[in-house]
Amino acid sequence: MKVALSAFLLLVTNDGAAAFVPTIPTPSTVRHGTRRFTQNEPVDGIASSVGEATQRLGPMSGPTVWTEFSRIAQEHNVANLGQGFPDWLPPQFAVDSLVEAALDSQQSPHQYTRTAGHPNLVNQLAKRYSTHLKRDIDPMTEVSVTVGASQALYLSLQTLIQPGDEVILFEPFFDLYVNQVKLAGGTPVYIPLTFVPYESGDDIVSGGDWVLDPLVLKKAVTSRTKAIILNSPHNPTGKIFTRSEMESIAEALDLAGPDAVVLSDEVYKYIVHAPPMNEDGRKGESSLCPGHIHFASLPGMWDRTITISSAGKTFSATGWQVGWCIGPKRLIAPIHRLLPYIQFCASTLVQEALARALPRADEPYEGYASYYEYLKGKYTRKRDLLGKALKAAGFAIPDYNRTPGGGFFIFARIGKEIQECIPADRLNAPNPAAPGGIARQDWALCQWMAEEKGVLCIPASPFFSQERAIEGASDEFVRIAFCKQDDTIESAALALFDVTGETSANGESSSVLVDDKVDVR
């Protein structure tokens, strides 16, 4: 393991977790396919006054998409469909588990616990992943508990990446990945997913599929490739990677050499609201997560995969901040070694609560066979509620009868009528938070809708590399969250219908949404 423990920088990650970051000198670079760029510039001209880890991130003095749209949300009365966290309480059994753990005087989980993971929790996780992966998982050597999935990814990268190593990201991507790769001294390599519309033509804007081209992936692999980050179900598109796409990733891993690994981010595995419909697409799926394939379950991939997940999305408790890594001892042991110097342990109390909640989630819940079945039903209904409003307003969205989907975002395509409604003075207006300092179509639309129409969505450009965003690859898309209460979605529907200045694109009113509601709270 490459980490020298002599110098650390205190970092607060995007999910709010504090971590001490080892500093290791290296230039900051990015690569697009076969093109390589160096970004080794001082931060605001004062490189000598900041640590190397900070310099790796590049200039950080300006606002970001998150600070900008958080500011807008505070200044305007909006239906907020921006950030991806549920706005309701966790299930009652999870809350009860937390209270019971807090009051358990016998176990008293209010002190430090085992650094690599609370014994009760790692035993529960090992039991579940033994079923997921169809192999016996050792709770003490093949499981590591972290402060959220973000820290799980951070630790994985820190223990794998040497300065100059390359890490493949599928574009669009969760924006956290890029800077975590840079903090580890790695070079992000962007592999664009291809958007294939259902229909094409000058006057047609339709939904479609995001597809991985295996030839583009294999061409990008070099002897410097050390890791591939796979996120399925995918943020922001909702894409579920097919088995054949996963097999092409496994082949690319072999091309990269024996030391290359996959970091499989599976935080949305229990929110597969539109499972693949053909048998081949579901071959090898987890018996606990219908429609989801664990990359580590592919032939030969257990020993080359760190599986990353967390409790936050599944239990509507993103503030609990408990994540984990599952993998072979050779990949998990370095994480165990590094953990005491980053975070002595995740919250003992929350780990104990989760250990109690996990088996309860398998029991019948609210008329469903399990909590997980209930969760799928709840998100399917909310997806359809929001999707109906988006289509009526003039956006194009995936057809979930033909396109598999997971997570709780819709990556909507901006329709022609909506494009024509964006005020001209907002298009390409200077904006320091936007990629390249310019508010392109996706950004201009989202800012205008939030400030003038009362609904907040997130532009697509932050999920693309800056080069591709400036080229226009993200212009047609916005990310919209449906992990919100029905009242919020209905308020958003009213605002969306007003974007084009009409009741709705097809003459309907938002009252049609209420007719589709069922009692899944």
N, C-alpha and C positions, 0 to 999 in steps of 0.2 A: 504494500500500500504506500502511496506516494506522499501522504500528508506529514509535513513537519509540524510538530505541535508547539513551536516556539513563538508563533505570532498569529494572532487572530483578529478579525474585524467583527464587531457586533452588527448583524444584519437583521432587519425585520422583513420577512417575506411577504408576498402578496396576500397570503391568507392570515397575516397578523401574527405569525409565530416568530419568536425571537430565536436567533441562532448565532453561534460564533463561527465565523467563516475563516478557514485556513487561507493564508495568502501565499500564493506561489507565482512568481513572475512569469509572464508570457504575453505575447502580443494578442490583441483581440482581433479575430478574423471571422469572416463569413464566406461561404461558398455557395454559389447557385449552380447546380449541375456540375459542369466542368470548369466554371469560371470562379476564380478565387480573388477575394478582396481583403486588404489589410486595413484594420481600423485601430491604429495604435496612436491615437491622438490624445493630447492632454485634456483633462476635464476642466473646461472653462479656463484654460491656460494656466492652471495651478497644479500641474501633475505632481510637483514635489511635495504638496501639502496633504495629499490623500494617499491611502494605501493602494496597493496593486489591485486588490479585488474590486475596489470602487472604480479604478481606471478601466478595468475590463468591461464595465457596463457602458462605457462611453458617456457623453454629456447627459447629465441627469437633472439639470437645473430647471427645466421647463415643465409644464403640466403634462399629464398623460391622459389617455382616454378615460381612465377611471376617475382621476381627480376632476377632469373637465365635466363629465356627465354627472358626477356626484354634486358638483357645484350647481349645475343646472337644476337638478332634482330638488335641491334645497331652496333655490330661488323661485321656483315655479311650482304650481299645483299640478302634478303630473300623475298619471297612472303609470307606475314604474314597472316596466317589463325588461329592465336592464340586467342587473346583477343576478347571478345564478344561485340563489338560495331561497328555500321555501319560506313563506311568510305565515306559517302556522306552527302550532306546537308539535313536538314529537309525539308518537303514539303513546297512549297512556301507560302501557306496560314498560316502555322505556323510561318515562318519567318516574314511575313507581320504582323501577330498578335503581334509579339514581338516588331517590329518597331513602330506600332501604339500605343502600350501600353507605350513605352518609350517616345513618343512624345505627349502623352495625357496630356496637361497642366491642364485640368479641374480635372481629377482624380489624376494626379501626383502620380503614384504608385512607388515612389522612397524613401518612408519612411517606417517605421515599419507598419505592418498590424496586424490584429487579430492573436494572437499567435496560436490558434487552427486551423487556416486556413483563408485565404483571403475570405471575404464574397461572392464575385462573383464566386470564384472557388468552394467553398463547396456547393453552390447552384447548380452549374452545375453537380458536382459529385453526389449529392443526387438525382438529376433528373435522371441521367444515371443509378445509382445503384437501384433506385426504379424499373426501367425496368428490369435490370439484375436479381434482386432477387424477383421480383413480390411482392413487399411490399413497403409501404411508408417509405422512409428514411428521418429522421430529419437532416437537414444540420448542425445544431448547436450542437447537442448532440450525433450524431451517425457517424460523419465524423471527421477525424483529418488529417491535412496536415503536412508532414514531409520533411526533406531534403533527398529525395530519398527513395526508398523502403528499403534500408539497415538500415536507421534510423528508419523507421516504424517497422521493425523487432526488432531492438535493444530496442526501447521503449516498445514494446509489451512484450518482455521477461523481461525487468527490472520491469515492473509493475505486472508481474505474478509469477515470480520464487522466491522461498525462498531457502536459502542454503540447498543443498542436494536433492532438487526436481529433478525429471528426465524428460528429454525431448527426445522424440523419433524422430530419423532422419532416413529416408529411404536411404539406401546406394546402389549405389553412390549418393552423395549429393553435392550441391553447397558448396564449402569449407568455405565460410563465416559463415555458420550456427554454426559450431563447436565452434569457439572461442566466438561468441556472446552468446551461451549457457553458456560457462565457465565464461564469464564476468558477467553474471547475477547470478553466484553462482550455476548453475545447473550442472547436470550430463548428458552428451550425451549418449543415448542408441541407438545403431546402429541396424537397421533391414534390412538385405540384401534383395534387390530385386533379384529374380532368373532369370538368363539369360537362355532362352529356345531357342536353335538354330532351324532354320527351318529344317536343316538336321544334322545328326551326323555321325561320323565315323572317323577312324584314319587319313585319308588323306583328310577329308572334313572340310573346314572352311566356314561357312555360316553366314548370318545375322540371326536375331531372335527377340524375344520379351523379354522385362523385365517385370516380373510378381511379384505381391505382394502375398505372401502366408498368408492368414488370420490367419492360426493357429500359425505361427511363430510370427505374430504381437500380437495376444491375449496372447500367452505364456509370452511375454516380458512385458506386462502391469502389474504394481504393484500399491500398494496404494500410492507410491511415484510419479507415473506418473502425471505430471502437464500439459504437452503440447505435441502435436504432430505437427511437421512441415510438411505440405503437399505442394509440389511444382509441379503444373500441369498447362500447359505443363512443362516438367521437364528438368532442367539443371543438368547433361550434356547429358542425353540419348535421349532427345526429346520425351520421353514417355508421353502419355496422360492417366492418371489414369481412369480406367473404372468406370462406375456407381457402379457396384458390389464391386469393390475395395474400392470406397468411402464409400459404405454402411458398409463394414467390418471395416473401420476406425471409423465410427460412433458407431458401436457396441463396439469396443475397448475403445472408449471414455466413454461409459456407464460403462464398467468394471472398469475403472480407478476411477470413482466417480464423483460427481456433480461439482467439482471445476476444472476438467480437460477441456482444450479447444484445438481447432485446430487453428493453425496459417497458413492460406492458402495463399501462395505466388503465385500470378497470373499475374506476369509481362508480360508473353508471351501469354496472353489470346486472343489477336487479331492476333497472328501468328500461327493459327492452319492450317497448310498447307496440312494435310492429316486427315480430320475428320473421326471419326468412321463410318463404312459403314453399320452396322446393326442398326435396330431401337432401340433395347435395349441400345446400346452404346450411343445413342444420346437422350435418354429419359431425359427430364428435362434440355436440353441444353439452354443456353442463346439465346434469340432472336437477340441479338446484336453481339454475338460471336459464329457463327455456329461451332458445334463440341466441345464447351467448357461448362463444367458443373461447376457452382459455388458451392463449398462445402456447403456454408451457405444456399443454396436453398434446401438442403435435409431436409426431415421432422424432426423437432425438433432441427436442427443444427444452426439456426440463433442466438440463445441465447448463443451458445457455440463456436462461430467462430469469429476471427478477420481476415477479408479479407485484404490482403496487395497487393498494386500494385503501378505503377508509369507511368510517361509519356515517359520516356527515350527510351525504346525499341519500343513502338508504333510509336512515332514520329521521330525516328532516331535522338534523341537529348539527349543522355545520360548525357551531361554536364549541362542540365537544372536543374537536381537534384530536382525534385518535385515528392514526393511519397505521399501515404496516407494509412490510416487505415479506414475500414468500419466495424461497428459492433454495438451491443447493447450498450446502455448508460452505463450499469454497467461495461463493458470492456473498453469503450472509455474514460470515465470520468477520470480514473487514468492516462491515457496517457495525457489528457488535463492538469491535475494537474502537471505532471512532465515536460512537454514541456518548460515552461519558464526558467527552470534551466539547460536545455540541449542546446536549440537553441531558441532564443526568437521568431523567425519566419523564415520560408523559404522565399526566395527572393520574395518580393511583386511584383516586375516587372514580374518575370517569372510566378508567380501564375496568375497574370492578363492576361498575354499573353496566357496561357493555357486555362483560362476561355473563352477567345475569340476564340481559335482554336477548342475547342471541338465541338461546334455545326457546324462549317464549315467542320469538318471531315465527317459529315453525308451527305454532299451534293455530287452530281456527281463529279468525279475527274478522269481526264485523260482517259475518255472513259468508266469508271467503275461507278457502281451505287453509290459508296461512296469511300472515301479514304481507308477504311478498306478492301474493296473488292480489290482495287488496291494493297494494301500491301500484301494480301494473294497471289495474282497473281505474284507479284514480287519475293517473297520469294520461291514460288513453283518452278519458273523457275530457280532461282539461286541454289536451292537445287538439282534440276535435272542436272544442268550444272556441279556442283561439284561431285555429285554422280556418273555420267557417268565416270568422270576422275578417281575417286577412284576405281571403279570396274575394269576399264581397267588397272589400275596400280597393281591390285592384292589384294585390300582390300575387305572385305565383309561388306555390309551396309544393313540397313533395306529395305525391299520391301514395299514401301509406298502404294502399291495396296492391301496389306493385314495387314500392321501394321500402326495404326494411329500415327501421328507425329505432333509436334509443336515446336516453338522456332526457333533458327537459328544455331543449332549445329547438326552435324552428329557424332554419337559415333561409329566410324568405328572399325571393327575387323581386326587384322593383319593377312594377309594370309601367308600360308606356305612358298611360294617363297620369300616373303618379309622378313620373319623371318630368312631365310637362308642367306640373303644378309647383315645382320647386322654384322659389323666387330666384331670378337671375343674379341678383346681387349676393346671394349666398353661395352660389357655385364658384369654386376655386378662390374663395375669399381667404385671405391670410388667417391662419389659425396655428399657433405654436404647438398645440397638442396633437394636431393631425400629422400623419406621415408626410414628410417633406415640407411641413409648415403650410400646407394648402388643404382646404376643405373640399375634397372631391365629392362626387355625387352622393355616395353612401353617407359620408359625414355631414354634408350639407343638409340632406333630407332628415337625418336623425336629430340634428340640432334644431332645425326648423320645426319639426313635429313636437319636440319637447318644449320649445319656447313659445310656440304660437298655437299648437293644436292640443297640447296637454297629454301626450303619450310619449314615454321615453323608451327607446330601443337603442341598441348598440351598433355602431357602424362596423362593417366587415373588415375594414383596412387594418385594425390592430392585430388581426389574426393572420395577416400575410406579412412576408418580408417587406421591408420598406421599398426595395427595388421593384418588386412586383406590384405593390400598392400604387406606386407612382406611375407604373405602366398602365394601370387601370384594371388589373385583375380582380379587384374587390369592389369596383364601382357599382355593380348591380345588386349587391347583397346587403342585408342587415340581419343581425342576430336578435331573436326575440324569445324571451323566457316565458314558459307557461307554468312554472312552479309557483304560481300565485293564487290567492283566493279568488273565487268566482266574481266577487264584487269588483276586484281590481281588473280582471279580464273583461268584464262587461263595461267598465268605465273606459278601458282602453279601446274596446270595440266602438263605442260612441265617438271617441276621438279619431280613430282610424277612418270611420265613415266620413268624417268632416275634412279629411285631407284633400279630397278632390272637390270639396265644396258641395257635395250632394249627400243625400241620406245614406246611400251606399251605391256601389258600382252597379248593382242590378235592381235598385229600387226598393230593397228590403230595409227594414229598420233593425236595430239591435235587439228588439224584442224577440226575434226568431231564435236568438241564442238561449233565452230562458226556457223555451219549449223543449230544448234538448237536455236540460239539467236532470240529473238523477241524484239520489241521495247517497253519494259517496264522499264523505267529508274527511 
